[in-house]
Amino acid sequence: MPHHLMNLRHVPDDEADEIRGLFEDHAVPFYETPPSRWGISMGGFWVHDDAEAERAKALLEEYHRQRREQQRARYQEDLAAGRTGGVWWRIRHKPVTTLAACLAILVILALTVAPFITL
């Protein structure tokens, strides 16, 4: 029976490429199904054999631990260098984009709530 190893919905291309390389380097016989354009099917990496599934899951767990550490270190570097930040950083550095997003939120909220207010 096939074993689903990982969902590919919202996975960046670089991460998917690294995982393909990881499986190929360790000779894990996997196959891949792509996610649908409309988000109906999730897609993912699959294997058939139970033993291979356990081995692949262990490889994925180690890979994700390393990637998490790398991404956290990169985020901390960006914070220290002032390339990213929280809400106030976004308001100061990207005021037009932030204002447009806030206006869109207010319009959607008004359109959603208006029928109930006019009752």
SEDOBA-971288 format. One record per residue (C-alpha): x, y, z; residue number from 1; residue in one letter. Coordinates in steps of 0.5 Angstrom, whole numbers. Layout:
<atoms>
<xx=X; yy=Y; zz=Z; pos=NUM; code=A>
...
</atoms>
This chain:
<atoms>
<xx=0; yy=0; zz=0; pos=1; code=M>
<xx=3; yy=7; zz=-2; pos=2; code=P>
<xx=5; yy=11; zz=4; pos=3; code=H>
<xx=4; yy=19; zz=3; pos=4; code=H>
<xx=11; yy=22; zz=6; pos=5; code=L>
<xx=10; yy=29; zz=5; pos=6; code=M>
<xx=4; yy=34; zz=2; pos=7; code=N>
<xx=7; yy=39; zz=-3; pos=8; code=L>
<xx=2; yy=44; zz=-2; pos=9; code=R>
<xx=5; yy=51; zz=-1; pos=10; code=H>
<xx=12; yy=48; zz=-1; pos=11; code=V>
<xx=17; yy=52; zz=-4; pos=12; code=P>
<xx=20; yy=50; zz=-11; pos=13; code=D>
<xx=27; yy=50; zz=-7; pos=14; code=D>
<xx=25; yy=45; zz=-2; pos=15; code=E>
<xx=22; yy=40; zz=-6; pos=16; code=A>
<xx=28; yy=40; zz=-11; pos=17; code=D>
<xx=32; yy=39; zz=-4; pos=18; code=E>
<xx=28; yy=33; zz=-2; pos=19; code=I>
<xx=28; yy=30; zz=-9; pos=20; code=R>
<xx=36; yy=30; zz=-9; pos=21; code=G>
<xx=36; yy=28; zz=-2; pos=22; code=L>
<xx=31; yy=22; zz=-4; pos=23; code=F>
<xx=36; yy=21; zz=-10; pos=24; code=E>
<xx=42; yy=21; zz=-6; pos=25; code=D>
<xx=40; yy=16; zz=-1; pos=26; code=H>
<xx=37; yy=11; zz=-7; pos=27; code=A>
<xx=29; yy=12; zz=-4; pos=28; code=V>
<xx=25; yy=9; zz=-9; pos=29; code=P>
<xx=19; yy=15; zz=-9; pos=30; code=F>
<xx=14; yy=18; zz=-14; pos=31; code=Y>
<xx=11; yy=25; zz=-14; pos=32; code=E>
<xx=4; yy=27; zz=-15; pos=33; code=T>
<xx=3; yy=35; zz=-17; pos=34; code=P>
<xx=-2; yy=39; zz=-13; pos=35; code=P>
<xx=-8; yy=41; zz=-17; pos=36; code=S>
<xx=-8; yy=49; zz=-19; pos=37; code=R>
<xx=-15; yy=50; zz=-15; pos=38; code=W>
<xx=-12; yy=47; zz=-9; pos=39; code=G>
<xx=-17; yy=40; zz=-9; pos=40; code=I>
<xx=-11; yy=35; zz=-9; pos=41; code=S>
<xx=-5; yy=36; zz=-5; pos=42; code=M>
<xx=0; yy=32; zz=-9; pos=43; code=G>
<xx=6; yy=30; zz=-5; pos=44; code=G>
<xx=12; yy=25; zz=-5; pos=45; code=F>
<xx=10; yy=17; zz=-4; pos=46; code=W>
<xx=13; yy=11; zz=-3; pos=47; code=V>
<xx=10; yy=4; zz=-4; pos=48; code=H>
<xx=15; yy=-1; zz=1; pos=49; code=D>
<xx=14; yy=0; zz=9; pos=50; code=D>
<xx=21; yy=-1; zz=10; pos=51; code=A>
<xx=23; yy=5; zz=5; pos=52; code=E>
<xx=17; yy=9; zz=8; pos=53; code=A>
<xx=20; yy=9; zz=15; pos=54; code=E>
<xx=27; yy=10; zz=12; pos=55; code=R>
<xx=24; yy=16; zz=8; pos=56; code=A>
<xx=21; yy=19; zz=14; pos=57; code=K>
<xx=27; yy=19; zz=18; pos=58; code=A>
<xx=31; yy=23; zz=12; pos=59; code=L>
<xx=25; yy=28; zz=12; pos=60; code=L>
<xx=25; yy=29; zz=19; pos=61; code=E>
<xx=33; yy=30; zz=19; pos=62; code=E>
<xx=32; yy=35; zz=13; pos=63; code=Y>
<xx=27; yy=39; zz=16; pos=64; code=H>
<xx=30; yy=40; zz=23; pos=65; code=R>
<xx=36; yy=42; zz=19; pos=66; code=Q>
<xx=32; yy=47; zz=14; pos=67; code=R>
<xx=28; yy=50; zz=20; pos=68; code=R>
<xx=35; yy=51; zz=24; pos=69; code=E>
<xx=38; yy=55; zz=17; pos=70; code=Q>
<xx=31; yy=59; zz=16; pos=71; code=Q>
<xx=31; yy=61; zz=23; pos=72; code=R>
<xx=39; yy=63; zz=23; pos=73; code=A>
<xx=37; yy=67; zz=16; pos=74; code=R>
<xx=31; yy=70; zz=19; pos=75; code=Y>
<xx=35; yy=73; zz=25; pos=76; code=Q>
<xx=41; yy=75; zz=20; pos=77; code=E>
<xx=35; yy=79; zz=17; pos=78; code=D>
<xx=33; yy=82; zz=23; pos=79; code=L>
<xx=40; yy=84; zz=25; pos=80; code=A>
<xx=41; yy=87; zz=19; pos=81; code=A>
<xx=34; yy=91; zz=18; pos=82; code=G>
<xx=32; yy=87; zz=12; pos=83; code=R>
<xx=26; yy=85; zz=16; pos=84; code=T>
<xx=21; yy=86; zz=22; pos=85; code=G>
<xx=15; yy=86; zz=25; pos=86; code=G>
<xx=8; yy=90; zz=23; pos=87; code=V>
<xx=12; yy=97; zz=25; pos=88; code=W>
<xx=18; yy=95; zz=20; pos=89; code=W>
<xx=13; yy=94; zz=15; pos=90; code=R>
<xx=9; yy=100; zz=16; pos=91; code=I>
<xx=15; yy=104; zz=16; pos=92; code=R>
<xx=19; yy=101; zz=10; pos=93; code=H>
<xx=13; yy=99; zz=6; pos=94; code=K>
<xx=7; yy=104; zz=7; pos=95; code=P>
<xx=4; yy=104; zz=1; pos=96; code=V>
<xx=3; yy=96; zz=1; pos=97; code=T>
<xx=1; yy=96; zz=8; pos=98; code=T>
<xx=-4; yy=102; zz=7; pos=99; code=L>
<xx=-7; yy=98; zz=1; pos=100; code=A>
<xx=-8; yy=91; zz=5; pos=101; code=A>
<xx=-11; yy=95; zz=10; pos=102; code=C>
<xx=-16; yy=98; zz=6; pos=103; code=L>
<xx=-18; yy=92; zz=2; pos=104; code=A>
<xx=-19; yy=88; zz=9; pos=105; code=I>
<xx=-24; yy=94; zz=11; pos=106; code=L>
<xx=-27; yy=94; zz=4; pos=107; code=V>
<xx=-28; yy=86; zz=5; pos=108; code=I>
<xx=-30; yy=87; zz=12; pos=109; code=L>
<xx=-35; yy=92; zz=10; pos=110; code=A>
<xx=-38; yy=88; zz=5; pos=111; code=L>
<xx=-39; yy=82; zz=9; pos=112; code=T>
<xx=-42; yy=86; zz=15; pos=113; code=V>
<xx=-46; yy=91; zz=11; pos=114; code=A>
<xx=-52; yy=86; zz=10; pos=115; code=P>
<xx=-53; yy=85; zz=17; pos=116; code=F>
<xx=-52; yy=92; zz=19; pos=117; code=I>
<xx=-58; yy=94; zz=15; pos=118; code=T>
<xx=-63; yy=89; zz=17; pos=119; code=L>
</atoms>
